Amino acid sequence: MTKRLEAAWLHREDLAGLVTALGHDNARYVGGAVRDSLLGLPVKDIDMASVLVPSAVIERLQDAGIRSVPTGIEHGTVTAILPGGPVEITTLRHDVSTDGRRATVVFANDWREDAARRDFTMNALYADPLTGEIFDWFGGNLDLELRRVRFIGDARQRIREDHLRILRYFRFQARFGTTPADAEAEAACAELAATLKGLSRERVGAEMMNLLGLPDPAPTVRRMRELGVLPVILPEADPEGLAALVAAETAQSQAPDAVRRLAALLPAQVSLAEHVASRFRLSAAQKKRLALAAARNDAPVEPRTLAYRIGRDAALDRLLIAGADVSSLADWGTPQFPLKGGQIVARGVGAGPEVARIMKHVEDAWVAEGFPDAGRVEALLDKALAEMRA
């Protein structure tokens, strides 16, 4: 029996116009949108494959009044800008050569050949844009039903074509897979783990952060260590710390956070955290959060006090990694200290270091008392000034 795709997005008016512009026989939906729809998951991005070369795609879109952007023209990708969201249209391709980091391709017109160059069977499912008929040459439908992440053809060959597929495999395993995992896939990843050293740090970091942002990556990360993959890209990691954090997040209904999970994988060493952030090419804000999390210690801290001192996100990082209760931070906004230096000067204190010292003294007392109102701050200031004059 022919399997057909059924999804609400298939009936979008703007997609119907796109299919008409390209020609029904010239294009098929492919990849994540097809896979996720078959699994009943929300669809974020829609991709199409086409027998038309990029110049022909652009011309047809222009004739139909559809704006296009040549987002990856050298690899055959043109993005159609539609009211419902952009759609990437990529010409069918055939690999001429690969070196594990990039591929040289030529355009083709064979659907099966295009599918054969993809990574996993579940990503090589194509759907007719009008009938929804699924085209599956490598058993992707069955693998979806079994929740089995499997490389197309020879797993080692797929990885030699693009070394990043090792990390993609584990990300897909964490998101879609079940146990036991595909033995051939795991063996290939373990055997070729060292090839990850040849990839750019940015690509490795981005893929790792995508993995850590999934609902529960801990079992997969632990398996990466067992297979010798994790030590290649993050030798400092301890998966047990990640498992404890995920449990704490789940118990307290906290959303997954990749930066926090990376912090939990690492020992509490600021210099190391900053080094890993640089290695993974994280943003300045992410690097700061990682460093603040690494500055944690075992001393108990009142959650709101911590949030006031280092920021809410950084406080959540430290508290959740420690398994502490964060309920007091729910719907709590960080208050602003209601005392200015001018108020102290107006009370007869000369401008200078003494103002800053009094300000800090009063602020510390204000924080210790749980952030009382401005009236209480005035009383705390009176007390500080009296002590100074005494």
Short mmCIF file of the C-alpha atoms (twelve columns), coordinates in Angstrom:
data_MODEL
# 
_entry.id   MODEL 
# 
loop_
_atom_site.group_PDB 
_atom_site.id 
_atom_site.type_symbol 
_atom_site.label_atom_id 
_atom_site.label_alt_id 
_atom_site.label_comp_id 
_atom_site.label_asym_id 
_atom_site.label_seq_id 
_atom_site.Cartn_x 
_atom_site.Cartn_y 
_atom_site.Cartn_z 
_atom_site.pdbx_PDB_model_num 
ATOM 1   C CA . MET A 1   0.000  0.000  0.000   1 
ATOM 2   C CA . THR A 2   1.354  3.417  -0.971  1 
ATOM 3   C CA . LYS A 3   2.094  5.608  2.034   1 
ATOM 4   C CA . ARG A 4   0.921  9.191  1.765   1 
ATOM 5   C CA . LEU A 5   1.822  12.274 3.728   1 
ATOM 6   C CA . GLU A 6   -0.992 14.081 5.503   1 
ATOM 7   C CA . ALA A 7   -0.220 17.424 7.118   1 
ATOM 8   C CA . ALA A 8   -1.975 20.770 7.432   1 
ATOM 9   C CA . TRP A 9   0.947  22.680 5.905   1 
ATOM 10  C CA . LEU A 10  0.511  20.778 2.616   1 
ATOM 11  C CA . HIS A 11  -2.639 22.802 2.014   1 
ATOM 12  C CA . ARG A 12  -1.068 26.231 2.340   1 
ATOM 13  C CA . GLU A 13  -2.123 28.502 -0.496  1 
ATOM 14  C CA . ASP A 14  1.346  29.968 -0.942  1 
ATOM 15  C CA . LEU A 15  2.868  26.491 -1.274  1 
ATOM 16  C CA . ALA A 16  0.300  25.622 -3.927  1 
ATOM 17  C CA . GLY A 17  1.414  28.693 -5.849  1 
ATOM 18  C CA . LEU A 18  5.039  27.642 -5.505  1 
ATOM 19  C CA . VAL A 19  4.315  24.148 -6.833  1 
ATOM 20  C CA . THR A 20  2.436  25.629 -9.778  1 
ATOM 21  C CA . ALA A 21  5.353  27.934 -10.536 1 
ATOM 22  C CA . LEU A 22  7.903  25.121 -10.484 1 
ATOM 23  C CA . GLY A 23  5.693  22.526 -12.115 1 
ATOM 24  C CA . HIS A 24  4.243  19.591 -10.204 1 
ATOM 25  C CA . ASP A 25  6.528  17.012 -11.794 1 
ATOM 26  C CA . ASN A 26  9.645  19.102 -11.161 1 
ATOM 27  C CA . ALA A 27  9.636  19.290 -7.367  1 
ATOM 28  C CA . ARG A 28  9.048  17.198 -4.246  1 
ATOM 29  C CA . TYR A 29  9.081  17.930 -0.535  1 
ATOM 30  C CA . VAL A 30  12.033 16.305 1.213   1 
ATOM 31  C CA . GLY A 31  13.854 15.936 4.515   1 
ATOM 32  C CA . GLY A 32  12.791 17.234 7.890   1 
ATOM 33  C CA . ALA A 33  9.314  18.438 6.974   1 
ATOM 34  C CA . VAL A 34  8.403  15.014 5.591   1 
ATOM 35  C CA . ARG A 35  10.065 13.131 8.452   1 
ATOM 36  C CA . ASP A 36  8.552  15.238 11.233  1 
ATOM 37  C CA . SER A 37  5.083  15.216 9.667   1 
ATOM 38  C CA . LEU A 38  5.138  11.414 9.504   1 
ATOM 39  C CA . LEU A 39  6.058  11.399 13.196  1 
ATOM 40  C CA . GLY A 40  3.300  13.869 14.058  1 
ATOM 41  C CA . LEU A 41  5.787  16.534 15.136  1 
ATOM 42  C CA . PRO A 42  5.588  20.289 14.456  1 
ATOM 43  C CA . VAL A 43  7.249  21.345 11.215  1 
ATOM 44  C CA . LYS A 44  9.539  24.374 11.309  1 
ATOM 45  C CA . ASP A 45  11.290 24.422 7.949   1 
ATOM 46  C CA . ILE A 46  10.103 23.195 4.575   1 
ATOM 47  C CA . ASP A 47  12.557 22.054 1.925   1 
ATOM 48  C CA . MET A 48  12.003 20.976 -1.653  1 
ATOM 49  C CA . ALA A 49  14.153 19.091 -4.136  1 
ATOM 50  C CA . SER A 50  13.854 19.848 -7.832  1 
ATOM 51  C CA . VAL A 51  15.109 18.597 -11.169 1 
ATOM 52  C CA . LEU A 52  15.305 22.232 -12.294 1 
ATOM 53  C CA . VAL A 53  18.713 23.910 -12.218 1 
ATOM 54  C CA . PRO A 54  18.942 27.029 -9.999  1 
ATOM 55  C CA . SER A 55  18.700 29.509 -12.901 1 
ATOM 56  C CA . ALA A 56  15.486 27.855 -14.051 1 
ATOM 57  C CA . VAL A 57  14.081 27.905 -10.515 1 
ATOM 58  C CA . ILE A 58  14.831 31.623 -10.194 1 
ATOM 59  C CA . GLU A 59  13.277 32.347 -13.585 1 
ATOM 60  C CA . ARG A 60  10.091 30.443 -12.842 1 
ATOM 61  C CA . LEU A 61  9.708  32.083 -9.444  1 
ATOM 62  C CA . GLN A 62  10.242 35.501 -10.985 1 
ATOM 63  C CA . ASP A 63  7.602  34.805 -13.649 1 
ATOM 64  C CA . ALA A 64  5.170  33.826 -10.870 1 
ATOM 65  C CA . GLY A 65  5.911  36.965 -8.855  1 
ATOM 66  C CA . ILE A 66  7.638  35.030 -6.070  1 
ATOM 67  C CA . ARG A 67  10.737 36.660 -4.601  1 
ATOM 68  C CA . SER A 68  13.792 34.434 -4.339  1 
ATOM 69  C CA . VAL A 69  17.204 34.614 -2.675  1 
ATOM 70  C CA . PRO A 70  20.226 32.617 -3.942  1 
ATOM 71  C CA . THR A 71  21.139 31.417 -0.444  1 
ATOM 72  C CA . GLY A 72  23.381 28.549 -1.562  1 
ATOM 73  C CA . ILE A 73  23.563 28.915 -5.281  1 
ATOM 74  C CA . GLU A 74  26.922 27.124 -5.579  1 
ATOM 75  C CA . HIS A 75  25.291 24.039 -4.065  1 
ATOM 76  C CA . GLY A 76  22.067 24.479 -6.006  1 
ATOM 77  C CA . THR A 77  19.897 26.084 -3.313  1 
ATOM 78  C CA . VAL A 78  17.463 28.918 -3.925  1 
ATOM 79  C CA . THR A 79  15.127 30.171 -1.203  1 
ATOM 80  C CA . ALA A 80  11.583 31.164 -2.141  1 
ATOM 81  C CA . ILE A 81  10.225 33.908 0.123   1 
ATOM 82  C CA . LEU A 82  6.586  33.042 0.816   1 
ATOM 83  C CA . PRO A 83  3.990  34.605 3.146   1 
ATOM 84  C CA . GLY A 84  3.920  31.428 5.222   1 
ATOM 85  C CA . GLY A 85  7.687  31.251 5.556   1 
ATOM 86  C CA . PRO A 86  10.724 30.633 3.352   1 
ATOM 87  C CA . VAL A 87  11.142 27.404 1.401   1 
ATOM 88  C CA . GLU A 88  14.564 26.158 0.292   1 
ATOM 89  C CA . ILE A 89  14.590 24.600 -3.172  1 
ATOM 90  C CA . THR A 90  17.678 22.552 -3.990  1 
ATOM 91  C CA . THR A 91  18.497 21.034 -7.350  1 
ATOM 92  C CA . LEU A 92  19.072 17.281 -7.366  1 
ATOM 93  C CA . ARG A 93  22.786 16.613 -6.954  1 
ATOM 94  C CA . HIS A 94  25.473 14.026 -7.400  1 
ATOM 95  C CA . ASP A 95  28.745 14.044 -5.464  1 
ATOM 96  C CA . VAL A 96  31.858 14.254 -7.605  1 
ATOM 97  C CA . SER A 97  34.309 14.277 -4.699  1 
ATOM 98  C CA . THR A 98  34.278 14.688 -0.917  1 
ATOM 99  C CA . ASP A 99  37.004 15.161 1.682   1 
ATOM 100 C CA . GLY A 100 35.026 14.850 4.883   1 
ATOM 101 C CA . ARG A 101 34.516 18.588 5.226   1 
ATOM 102 C CA . ARG A 102 33.011 19.712 1.909   1 
ATOM 103 C CA . ALA A 103 31.729 18.144 -1.266  1 
ATOM 104 C CA . THR A 104 32.071 18.980 -4.945  1 
ATOM 105 C CA . VAL A 105 28.717 18.350 -6.604  1 
ATOM 106 C CA . VAL A 106 27.150 18.404 -10.035 1 
ATOM 107 C CA . PHE A 107 23.475 18.850 -10.736 1 
ATOM 108 C CA . ALA A 108 21.495 15.743 -11.632 1 
ATOM 109 C CA . ASN A 109 17.969 14.628 -12.468 1 
ATOM 110 C CA . ASP A 110 17.752 11.244 -10.729 1 
ATOM 111 C CA . TRP A 111 15.631 11.304 -7.582  1 
ATOM 112 C CA . ARG A 112 17.023 8.063  -6.184  1 
ATOM 113 C CA . GLU A 113 20.604 9.176  -6.761  1 
ATOM 114 C CA . ASP A 114 19.883 12.415 -4.898  1 
ATOM 115 C CA . ALA A 115 18.408 10.437 -2.001  1 
ATOM 116 C CA . ALA A 116 21.426 8.121  -1.907  1 
ATOM 117 C CA . ARG A 117 23.811 10.986 -1.106  1 
ATOM 118 C CA . ARG A 118 21.884 11.978 2.043   1 
ATOM 119 C CA . ASP A 119 22.880 10.914 5.542   1 
ATOM 120 C CA . PHE A 120 20.098 8.898  7.206   1 
ATOM 121 C CA . THR A 121 17.252 6.874  5.781   1 
ATOM 122 C CA . MET A 122 14.681 8.964  7.666   1 
ATOM 123 C CA . ASN A 123 16.007 12.088 5.924   1 
ATOM 124 C CA . ALA A 124 15.745 10.549 2.439   1 
ATOM 125 C CA . LEU A 125 11.945 10.540 2.244   1 
ATOM 126 C CA . TYR A 126 10.383 12.569 -0.574  1 
ATOM 127 C CA . ALA A 127 6.717  13.525 -0.929  1 
ATOM 128 C CA . ASP A 128 4.710  14.405 -4.006  1 
ATOM 129 C CA . PRO A 129 3.498  17.998 -3.469  1 
ATOM 130 C CA . LEU A 130 0.002  17.273 -4.806  1 
ATOM 131 C CA . THR A 131 -0.821 13.710 -3.788  1 
ATOM 132 C CA . GLY A 132 1.411  13.373 -0.736  1 
ATOM 133 C CA . GLU A 133 2.768  10.068 -2.064  1 
ATOM 134 C CA . ILE A 134 5.960  9.083  -0.226  1 
ATOM 135 C CA . PHE A 135 9.029  7.985  -2.184  1 
ATOM 136 C CA . ASP A 136 11.273 5.786  -0.065  1 
ATOM 137 C CA . TRP A 137 14.203 3.907  -1.602  1 
ATOM 138 C CA . PHE A 138 16.137 2.972  1.556   1 
ATOM 139 C CA . GLY A 139 13.628 1.872  4.182   1 
ATOM 140 C CA . GLY A 140 13.206 5.220  5.883   1 
ATOM 141 C CA . ASN A 141 9.523  4.620  6.636   1 
ATOM 142 C CA . LEU A 142 10.263 1.449  8.566   1 
ATOM 143 C CA . ASP A 143 13.165 3.092  10.388  1 
ATOM 144 C CA . LEU A 144 10.837 5.892  11.470  1 
ATOM 145 C CA . GLU A 145 8.351  3.361  12.822  1 
ATOM 146 C CA . LEU A 146 11.123 1.553  14.681  1 
ATOM 147 C CA . ARG A 147 12.727 4.824  15.808  1 
ATOM 148 C CA . ARG A 148 15.973 3.580  14.309  1 
ATOM 149 C CA . VAL A 149 18.578 6.085  13.133  1 
ATOM 150 C CA . ARG A 150 20.397 4.361  10.273  1 
ATOM 151 C CA . PHE A 151 22.880 5.608  7.699   1 
ATOM 152 C CA . ILE A 152 22.035 5.138  4.039   1 
ATOM 153 C CA . GLY A 153 24.144 2.357  2.591   1 
ATOM 154 C CA . ASP A 154 27.605 1.950  4.105   1 
ATOM 155 C CA . ALA A 155 27.826 3.941  7.332   1 
ATOM 156 C CA . ARG A 156 31.591 4.392  7.098   1 
ATOM 157 C CA . GLN A 157 31.339 5.760  3.579   1 
ATOM 158 C CA . ARG A 158 28.658 8.240  4.618   1 
ATOM 159 C CA . ILE A 159 30.913 9.465  7.442   1 
ATOM 160 C CA . ARG A 160 33.992 9.699  5.211   1 
ATOM 161 C CA . GLU A 161 31.964 11.979 2.941   1 
ATOM 162 C CA . ASP A 162 31.179 14.332 5.822   1 
ATOM 163 C CA . HIS A 163 32.794 13.797 9.219   1 
ATOM 164 C CA . LEU A 164 30.186 15.965 10.937  1 
ATOM 165 C CA . ARG A 165 27.696 13.152 10.311  1 
ATOM 166 C CA . ILE A 166 29.114 11.456 13.416  1 
ATOM 167 C CA . LEU A 167 27.746 14.227 15.616  1 
ATOM 168 C CA . ARG A 168 24.577 14.475 13.543  1 
ATOM 169 C CA . TYR A 169 24.047 10.773 14.139  1 
ATOM 170 C CA . PHE A 170 24.140 11.217 17.905  1 
ATOM 171 C CA . ARG A 171 21.885 14.277 17.740  1 
ATOM 172 C CA . PHE A 172 19.333 12.311 15.716  1 
ATOM 173 C CA . GLN A 173 19.705 9.360  18.066  1 
ATOM 174 C CA . ALA A 174 18.942 11.620 21.033  1 
ATOM 175 C CA . ARG A 175 15.941 13.144 19.277  1 
ATOM 176 C CA . PHE A 176 14.423 10.232 17.390  1 
ATOM 177 C CA . GLY A 177 16.227 7.039  18.325  1 
ATOM 178 C CA . THR A 178 15.519 4.232  20.700  1 
ATOM 179 C CA . THR A 179 17.679 1.493  22.164  1 
ATOM 180 C CA . PRO A 180 19.361 -0.642 21.145  1 
ATOM 181 C CA . ALA A 181 20.874 1.724  18.603  1 
ATOM 182 C CA . ASP A 182 21.915 0.638  15.123  1 
ATOM 183 C CA . ALA A 183 25.080 -1.436 15.637  1 
ATOM 184 C CA . GLU A 184 26.633 -0.560 12.280  1 
ATOM 185 C CA . ALA A 185 26.129 3.159  12.859  1 
ATOM 186 C CA . GLU A 186 27.717 3.050  16.310  1 
ATOM 187 C CA . ALA A 187 30.650 0.974  15.114  1 
ATOM 188 C CA . ALA A 188 31.324 3.389  12.256  1 
ATOM 189 C CA . CYS A 189 31.152 6.422  14.551  1 
ATOM 190 C CA . ALA A 190 33.565 4.813  17.009  1 
ATOM 191 C CA . GLU A 191 35.992 3.752  14.298  1 
ATOM 192 C CA . LEU A 192 36.075 7.168  12.614  1 
ATOM 193 C CA . ALA A 193 35.774 9.383  15.711  1 
ATOM 194 C CA . ALA A 194 39.256 10.839 15.201  1 
ATOM 195 C CA . THR A 195 38.135 12.402 11.908  1 
ATOM 196 C CA . LEU A 196 36.213 14.986 13.926  1 
ATOM 197 C CA . LYS A 197 39.537 16.683 14.642  1 
ATOM 198 C CA . GLY A 198 39.632 17.876 11.045  1 
ATOM 199 C CA . LEU A 199 36.403 19.864 11.296  1 
ATOM 200 C CA . SER A 200 36.114 23.536 12.148  1 
ATOM 201 C CA . ARG A 201 35.541 24.212 15.824  1 
ATOM 202 C CA . GLU A 202 32.508 26.299 14.967  1 
ATOM 203 C CA . ARG A 203 30.768 23.396 13.192  1 
ATOM 204 C CA . VAL A 204 31.547 21.001 16.033  1 
ATOM 205 C CA . GLY A 205 30.404 23.507 18.661  1 
ATOM 206 C CA . ALA A 206 27.142 24.265 16.860  1 
ATOM 207 C CA . GLU A 207 26.301 20.579 16.468  1 
ATOM 208 C CA . MET A 208 27.136 19.842 20.094  1 
ATOM 209 C CA . MET A 209 24.997 22.730 21.341  1 
ATOM 210 C CA . ASN A 210 22.094 21.499 19.194  1 
ATOM 211 C CA . LEU A 211 22.442 18.086 20.818  1 
ATOM 212 C CA . LEU A 212 22.577 19.525 24.340  1 
ATOM 213 C CA . GLY A 213 19.426 21.562 23.706  1 
ATOM 214 C CA . LEU A 214 17.286 18.444 23.182  1 
ATOM 215 C CA . PRO A 215 14.921 17.259 25.958  1 
ATOM 216 C CA . ASP A 216 17.238 14.551 27.354  1 
ATOM 217 C CA . PRO A 217 20.632 14.181 25.702  1 
ATOM 218 C CA . ALA A 218 22.278 12.574 28.756  1 
ATOM 219 C CA . PRO A 219 22.034 8.889  27.694  1 
ATOM 220 C CA . THR A 220 23.353 9.754  24.245  1 
ATOM 221 C CA . VAL A 221 26.241 11.831 25.596  1 
ATOM 222 C CA . ARG A 222 27.133 8.971  27.927  1 
ATOM 223 C CA . ARG A 223 27.148 6.619  24.938  1 
ATOM 224 C CA . MET A 224 29.368 9.047  23.025  1 
ATOM 225 C CA . ARG A 225 31.924 8.753  25.803  1 
ATOM 226 C CA . GLU A 226 31.703 4.960  25.835  1 
ATOM 227 C CA . LEU A 227 32.330 4.845  22.082  1 
ATOM 228 C CA . GLY A 228 35.284 7.227  22.284  1 
ATOM 229 C CA . VAL A 229 33.572 10.065 20.407  1 
ATOM 230 C CA . LEU A 230 33.109 12.545 23.264  1 
ATOM 231 C CA . PRO A 231 36.799 12.509 24.301  1 
ATOM 232 C CA . VAL A 232 37.749 13.698 20.803  1 
ATOM 233 C CA . ILE A 233 35.669 16.872 20.960  1 
ATOM 234 C CA . LEU A 234 35.240 17.446 24.709  1 
ATOM 235 C CA . PRO A 235 37.720 15.386 26.732  1 
ATOM 236 C CA . GLU A 236 36.935 17.357 29.908  1 
ATOM 237 C CA . ALA A 237 33.285 16.233 29.962  1 
ATOM 238 C CA . ASP A 238 31.623 14.176 32.689  1 
ATOM 239 C CA . PRO A 239 28.227 12.878 31.453  1 
ATOM 240 C CA . GLU A 240 27.078 12.105 35.006  1 
ATOM 241 C CA . GLY A 241 26.904 15.817 35.785  1 
ATOM 242 C CA . LEU A 242 24.666 16.286 32.760  1 
ATOM 243 C CA . ALA A 243 22.338 13.479 33.818  1 
ATOM 244 C CA . ALA A 244 21.906 15.029 37.267  1 
ATOM 245 C CA . LEU A 245 21.111 18.429 35.757  1 
ATOM 246 C CA . VAL A 246 18.533 17.032 33.335  1 
ATOM 247 C CA . ALA A 247 16.847 15.293 36.262  1 
ATOM 248 C CA . ALA A 248 16.765 18.574 38.214  1 
ATOM 249 C CA . GLU A 249 15.389 20.513 35.231  1 
ATOM 250 C CA . THR A 250 12.685 17.915 34.676  1 
ATOM 251 C CA . ALA A 251 11.687 17.783 38.333  1 
ATOM 252 C CA . GLN A 252 11.335 21.581 38.466  1 
ATOM 253 C CA . SER A 253 9.754  22.051 35.010  1 
ATOM 254 C CA . GLN A 254 12.674 24.051 33.661  1 
ATOM 255 C CA . ALA A 255 13.181 24.243 29.899  1 
ATOM 256 C CA . PRO A 256 16.277 22.609 28.399  1 
ATOM 257 C CA . ASP A 257 19.220 24.988 28.074  1 
ATOM 258 C CA . ALA A 258 22.304 24.036 26.052  1 
ATOM 259 C CA . VAL A 259 24.695 26.453 27.792  1 
ATOM 260 C CA . ARG A 260 23.645 25.231 31.238  1 
ATOM 261 C CA . ARG A 261 24.030 21.612 30.111  1 
ATOM 262 C CA . LEU A 262 27.511 22.309 28.756  1 
ATOM 263 C CA . ALA A 263 28.403 23.876 32.119  1 
ATOM 264 C CA . ALA A 264 27.168 20.752 33.894  1 
ATOM 265 C CA . LEU A 265 29.416 18.593 31.712  1 
ATOM 266 C CA . LEU A 266 32.488 20.562 32.750  1 
ATOM 267 C CA . PRO A 267 34.352 20.737 36.073  1 
ATOM 268 C CA . ALA A 268 33.964 23.951 38.083  1 
ATOM 269 C CA . GLN A 269 37.016 25.715 36.660  1 
ATOM 270 C CA . VAL A 270 36.528 29.180 35.192  1 
ATOM 271 C CA . SER A 271 39.604 29.134 32.957  1 
ATOM 272 C CA . LEU A 272 38.582 25.769 31.497  1 
ATOM 273 C CA . ALA A 273 35.022 26.966 30.886  1 
ATOM 274 C CA . GLU A 274 36.318 30.019 29.036  1 
ATOM 275 C CA . HIS A 275 38.651 27.812 26.985  1 
ATOM 276 C CA . VAL A 276 35.803 25.497 25.968  1 
ATOM 277 C CA . ALA A 277 33.604 28.488 25.090  1 
ATOM 278 C CA . SER A 278 36.342 29.773 22.792  1 
ATOM 279 C CA . ARG A 279 36.893 26.313 21.323  1 
ATOM 280 C CA . PHE A 280 33.194 25.995 20.489  1 
ATOM 281 C CA . ARG A 281 33.072 29.580 19.208  1 
ATOM 282 C CA . LEU A 282 30.295 30.544 21.617  1 
ATOM 283 C CA . SER A 283 29.039 34.108 21.830  1 
ATOM 284 C CA . ALA A 284 30.382 36.538 24.426  1 
ATOM 285 C CA . ALA A 285 27.152 36.234 26.429  1 
ATOM 286 C CA . GLN A 286 27.326 32.428 26.377  1 
ATOM 287 C CA . LYS A 287 30.978 32.501 27.397  1 
ATOM 288 C CA . LYS A 288 30.155 34.753 30.354  1 
ATOM 289 C CA . ARG A 289 27.362 32.429 31.498  1 
ATOM 290 C CA . LEU A 290 29.635 29.400 31.222  1 
ATOM 291 C CA . ALA A 291 32.290 31.145 33.291  1 
ATOM 292 C CA . LEU A 292 29.776 32.219 35.953  1 
ATOM 293 C CA . ALA A 293 28.489 28.655 36.217  1 
ATOM 294 C CA . ALA A 294 32.051 27.386 36.555  1 
ATOM 295 C CA . ALA A 295 32.625 29.761 39.480  1 
ATOM 296 C CA . ARG A 296 30.112 27.785 41.536  1 
ATOM 297 C CA . ASN A 297 31.012 26.235 44.876  1 
ATOM 298 C CA . ASP A 298 29.253 24.054 47.402  1 
ATOM 299 C CA . ALA A 299 28.288 26.914 49.748  1 
ATOM 300 C CA . PRO A 300 24.471 27.303 49.927  1 
ATOM 301 C CA . VAL A 301 23.168 30.637 48.623  1 
ATOM 302 C CA . GLU A 302 19.683 32.109 48.868  1 
ATOM 303 C CA . PRO A 303 18.314 31.978 45.280  1 
ATOM 304 C CA . ARG A 304 17.096 35.569 45.038  1 
ATOM 305 C CA . THR A 305 20.311 36.897 46.506  1 
ATOM 306 C CA . LEU A 306 22.280 34.926 43.933  1 
ATOM 307 C CA . ALA A 307 20.030 36.098 41.100  1 
ATOM 308 C CA . TYR A 308 20.494 39.712 42.166  1 
ATOM 309 C CA . ARG A 309 24.272 39.342 42.321  1 
ATOM 310 C CA . ILE A 310 24.964 37.456 39.077  1 
ATOM 311 C CA . GLY A 311 21.734 37.614 37.059  1 
ATOM 312 C CA . ARG A 312 18.717 35.335 36.893  1 
ATOM 313 C CA . ASP A 313 19.957 33.021 34.120  1 
ATOM 314 C CA . ALA A 314 23.363 32.537 35.725  1 
ATOM 315 C CA . ALA A 315 21.703 31.917 39.089  1 
ATOM 316 C CA . LEU A 316 19.423 29.285 37.581  1 
ATOM 317 C CA . ASP A 317 22.483 27.630 36.060  1 
ATOM 318 C CA . ARG A 318 24.293 27.332 39.377  1 
ATOM 319 C CA . LEU A 319 21.235 26.349 41.384  1 
ATOM 320 C CA . LEU A 320 19.993 23.680 38.981  1 
ATOM 321 C CA . ILE A 321 23.461 22.182 38.550  1 
ATOM 322 C CA . ALA A 322 23.556 21.911 42.354  1 
ATOM 323 C CA . GLY A 323 20.066 20.379 42.386  1 
ATOM 324 C CA . ALA A 324 18.720 23.273 44.475  1 
ATOM 325 C CA . ASP A 325 15.116 24.503 44.562  1 
ATOM 326 C CA . VAL A 326 14.529 27.406 42.162  1 
ATOM 327 C CA . SER A 327 10.807 27.930 42.794  1 
ATOM 328 C CA . SER A 328 11.445 31.252 44.564  1 
ATOM 329 C CA . LEU A 329 12.675 32.706 41.264  1 
ATOM 330 C CA . ALA A 330 9.449  31.922 39.399  1 
ATOM 331 C CA . ASP A 331 7.794  35.155 38.242  1 
ATOM 332 C CA . TRP A 332 10.340 37.151 40.261  1 
ATOM 333 C CA . GLY A 333 11.876 40.205 38.669  1 
ATOM 334 C CA . THR A 334 15.274 41.404 39.829  1 
ATOM 335 C CA . PRO A 335 14.677 44.590 41.912  1 
ATOM 336 C CA . GLN A 336 16.682 47.771 41.492  1 
ATOM 337 C CA . PHE A 337 18.531 49.129 44.495  1 
ATOM 338 C CA . PRO A 338 16.576 52.300 45.469  1 
ATOM 339 C CA . LEU A 339 19.529 54.404 46.615  1 
ATOM 340 C CA . LYS A 340 21.708 56.770 44.599  1 
ATOM 341 C CA . GLY A 341 25.049 58.281 45.445  1 
ATOM 342 C CA . GLY A 342 23.545 61.780 45.321  1 
ATOM 343 C CA . GLN A 343 21.272 60.937 48.233  1 
ATOM 344 C CA . ILE A 344 24.317 60.063 50.361  1 
ATOM 345 C CA . VAL A 345 26.139 63.257 49.346  1 
ATOM 346 C CA . ALA A 346 23.007 65.228 50.253  1 
ATOM 347 C CA . ARG A 347 23.302 63.805 53.765  1 
ATOM 348 C CA . GLY A 348 26.662 65.515 54.233  1 
ATOM 349 C CA . VAL A 349 29.123 62.883 52.980  1 
ATOM 350 C CA . GLY A 350 31.810 64.227 50.668  1 
ATOM 351 C CA . ALA A 351 31.857 62.776 47.176  1 
ATOM 352 C CA . GLY A 352 34.457 60.059 46.806  1 
ATOM 353 C CA . PRO A 353 35.322 56.562 48.031  1 
ATOM 354 C CA . GLU A 354 33.331 56.988 51.248  1 
ATOM 355 C CA . VAL A 355 30.104 57.301 49.258  1 
ATOM 356 C CA . ALA A 356 30.817 54.032 47.461  1 
ATOM 357 C CA . ARG A 357 31.660 52.300 50.757  1 
ATOM 358 C CA . ILE A 358 28.406 53.439 52.381  1 
ATOM 359 C CA . MET A 359 26.432 52.524 49.271  1 
ATOM 360 C CA . LYS A 360 27.802 48.984 49.342  1 
ATOM 361 C CA . HIS A 361 27.196 48.641 53.078  1 
ATOM 362 C CA . VAL A 362 23.559 49.671 52.729  1 
ATOM 363 C CA . GLU A 363 23.060 47.510 49.629  1 
ATOM 364 C CA . ASP A 364 24.437 44.444 51.411  1 
ATOM 365 C CA . ALA A 365 22.044 45.028 54.314  1 
ATOM 366 C CA . TRP A 366 19.146 45.564 51.877  1 
ATOM 367 C CA . VAL A 367 19.902 42.277 50.090  1 
ATOM 368 C CA . ALA A 368 20.280 40.412 53.411  1 
ATOM 369 C CA . GLU A 369 16.834 41.629 54.491  1 
ATOM 370 C CA . GLY A 370 15.201 40.386 51.303  1 
ATOM 371 C CA . PHE A 371 15.012 43.633 49.250  1 
ATOM 372 C CA . PRO A 372 12.698 45.791 51.425  1 
ATOM 373 C CA . ASP A 373 11.109 49.026 50.159  1 
ATOM 374 C CA . ALA A 374 12.679 52.478 49.846  1 
ATOM 375 C CA . GLY A 375 11.512 53.497 53.328  1 
ATOM 376 C CA . ARG A 376 13.539 50.714 54.893  1 
ATOM 377 C CA . VAL A 377 16.542 51.665 52.747  1 
ATOM 378 C CA . GLU A 378 16.403 55.170 54.217  1 
ATOM 379 C CA . ALA A 379 16.490 53.640 57.707  1 
ATOM 380 C CA . LEU A 380 19.452 51.465 56.729  1 
ATOM 381 C CA . LEU A 381 21.209 54.571 55.424  1 
ATOM 382 C CA . ASP A 382 20.517 56.419 58.683  1 
ATOM 383 C CA . LYS A 383 22.055 53.543 60.591  1 
ATOM 384 C CA . ALA A 384 25.138 53.417 58.353  1 
ATOM 385 C CA . LEU A 385 25.711 57.171 58.648  1 
ATOM 386 C CA . ALA A 386 25.314 57.041 62.426  1 
ATOM 387 C CA . GLU A 387 27.881 54.246 62.656  1 
ATOM 388 C CA . MET A 388 30.274 56.198 60.443  1 
ATOM 389 C CA . ARG A 389 30.020 59.363 62.535  1 
ATOM 390 C CA . ALA A 390 30.363 57.429 65.762  1 
# 
